[in-house]
Amino acid sequence: MNLTFHPAVERDVKAILAYYTKEGGERLADRFFSELQARFVEIAAHPTRFPYYLGNGFLRRATLHKFPHLILYRVMPDGVRVSVVKHEKRHPNYGLWRS
């Protein structure tokens, strides 16, 4: 399936990459980015495999394996729309207004 991204997702990812670069160097940031990209591939291949976020029946949630971040997305007739990439500790409502 085709993936599209809310414009704010780029800002989300850049902020996370900046944090990991500052805290652990470029290798850590690269590991995060590689895992994020792999998860995007999984979402595109099997979008309904992941559970609904907070049971809302609208957004789905894919967590990363080695990093405490999650991807919120929705399945649409013409593809998948990624709305948010955020830390698991962020407020549950963070980014839900994005479509």
DRENDO-1510 file (C-alpha; in Angstrom, 1 decimal, always signed):
<recs>
REC; n; res; u; v; w
REC; 1; MET; +0.0; +0.0; +0.0 .
REC; 2; ASN; +1.1; +3.6; -0.6 .
REC; 3; LEU; +2.2; +5.6; +2.4 .
REC; 4; THR; +1.6; +9.3; +2.7 .
REC; 5; PHE; +2.7; +11.5; +5.6 .
REC; 6; HIS; +1.2; +14.5; +7.5 .
REC; 7; PRO; +3.6; +17.4; +7.0 .
REC; 8; ALA; +4.3; +17.5; +10.8 .
REC; 9; VAL; +5.7; +13.9; +10.7 .
REC; 10; GLU; +8.9; +15.3; +9.2 .
REC; 11; ARG; +9.2; +17.7; +12.2 .
REC; 12; ASP; +8.5; +14.8; +14.6 .
REC; 13; VAL; +11.3; +12.6; +13.0 .
REC; 14; LYS; +13.8; +15.5; +12.8 .
REC; 15; ALA; +13.3; +16.3; +16.5 .
REC; 16; ILE; +13.8; +12.7; +17.5 .
REC; 17; LEU; +16.9; +12.4; +15.3 .
REC; 18; ALA; +18.3; +15.5; +16.8 .
REC; 19; TYR; +17.7; +14.2; +20.3 .
REC; 20; TYR; +19.4; +10.8; +19.5 .
REC; 21; THR; +22.3; +12.5; +17.8 .
REC; 22; LYS; +22.9; +14.8; +20.8 .
REC; 23; GLU; +22.5; +12.0; +23.4 .
REC; 24; GLY; +24.2; +9.1; +21.7 .
REC; 25; GLY; +25.8; +10.2; +18.4 .
REC; 26; GLU; +25.0; +9.7; +14.8 .
REC; 27; ARG; +25.1; +5.9; +15.0 .
REC; 28; LEU; +22.3; +5.9; +17.5 .
REC; 29; ALA; +20.3; +8.3; +15.4 .
REC; 30; ASP; +20.9; +6.1; +12.3 .
REC; 31; ARG; +19.7; +3.0; +14.2 .
REC; 32; PHE; +16.5; +4.8; +15.1 .
REC; 33; PHE; +16.0; +5.9; +11.6 .
REC; 34; SER; +16.6; +2.4; +10.1 .
REC; 35; GLU; +14.1; +0.9; +12.5 .
REC; 36; LEU; +11.6; +3.6; +11.7 .
REC; 37; GLN; +11.9; +3.0; +8.0 .
REC; 38; ALA; +11.6; -0.8; +8.5 .
REC; 39; ARG; +8.4; -0.3; +10.4 .
REC; 40; PHE; +7.0; +2.0; +7.6 .
REC; 41; VAL; +7.7; -0.9; +5.2 .
REC; 42; GLU; +5.8; -3.3; +7.5 .
REC; 43; ILE; +2.9; -0.9; +7.8 .
REC; 44; ALA; +2.7; -0.5; +4.1 .
REC; 45; ALA; +2.7; -4.3; +3.5 .
REC; 46; HIS; +0.2; -5.2; +6.3 .
REC; 47; PRO; -1.6; -2.1; +7.5 .
REC; 48; THR; -4.4; -3.8; +9.3 .
REC; 49; ARG; -2.0; -6.0; +11.3 .
REC; 50; PHE; -1.4; -3.4; +14.0 .
REC; 51; PRO; -3.9; -2.6; +16.8 .
REC; 52; TYR; -6.1; +0.4; +17.1 .
REC; 53; TYR; -4.7; +3.2; +19.2 .
REC; 54; LEU; -6.6; +3.6; +22.5 .
REC; 55; GLY; -9.3; +1.4; +21.0 .
REC; 56; ASN; -10.7; +4.4; +18.9 .
REC; 57; GLY; -11.3; +2.3; +15.8 .
REC; 58; PHE; -9.7; +5.1; +13.7 .
REC; 59; LEU; -6.0; +5.3; +14.2 .
REC; 60; ARG; -3.7; +2.3; +14.4 .
REC; 61; ARG; -0.5; +2.1; +16.4 .
REC; 62; ALA; +2.8; +0.5; +15.5 .
REC; 63; THR; +5.5; +0.5; +18.1 .
REC; 64; LEU; +9.2; +0.4; +17.4 .
REC; 65; HIS; +11.1; -2.7; +18.8 .
REC; 66; LYS; +14.2; -1.0; +20.3 .
REC; 67; PHE; +13.1; +2.6; +20.7 .
REC; 68; PRO; +10.3; +3.9; +22.9 .
REC; 69; HIS; +8.4; +5.5; +20.0 .
REC; 70; LEU; +5.2; +4.7; +18.1 .
REC; 71; ILE; +3.7; +5.5; +14.8 .
REC; 72; LEU; +0.1; +6.5; +14.5 .
REC; 73; TYR; -1.6; +6.0; +11.2 .
REC; 74; ARG; -4.9; +5.4; +9.5 .
REC; 75; VAL; -5.8; +3.1; +6.7 .
REC; 76; MET; -7.7; +4.8; +3.9 .
REC; 77; PRO; -9.2; +3.5; +0.7 .
REC; 78; ASP; -6.2; +4.7; -1.4 .
REC; 79; GLY; -3.4; +4.0; +1.0 .
REC; 80; VAL; -2.1; +4.6; +4.5 .
REC; 81; ARG; -1.7; +8.1; +6.1 .
REC; 82; VAL; +0.9; +8.4; +8.8 .
REC; 83; SER; -0.2; +11.1; +11.2 .
REC; 84; VAL; +2.3; +11.0; +14.1 .
REC; 85; VAL; +5.6; +9.6; +15.2 .
REC; 86; LYS; +6.0; +10.2; +19.0 .
REC; 87; HIS; +7.6; +9.0; +22.2 .
REC; 88; GLU; +5.5; +6.6; +24.1 .
REC; 89; LYS; +5.5; +8.9; +27.2 .
REC; 90; ARG; +3.9; +11.8; +25.3 .
REC; 91; HIS; +0.4; +12.7; +26.1 .
REC; 92; PRO; -2.0; +10.1; +24.5 .
REC; 93; ASN; -3.8; +12.9; +22.7 .
REC; 94; TYR; -0.6; +14.4; +21.2 .
REC; 95; GLY; -1.1; +14.7; +17.4 .
REC; 96; LEU; -4.6; +13.2; +17.3 .
REC; 97; TRP; -5.9; +16.3; +15.5 .
REC; 98; ARG; -3.7; +15.6; +12.5 .
REC; 99; SER; -5.3; +13.9; +9.6 .
</recs>
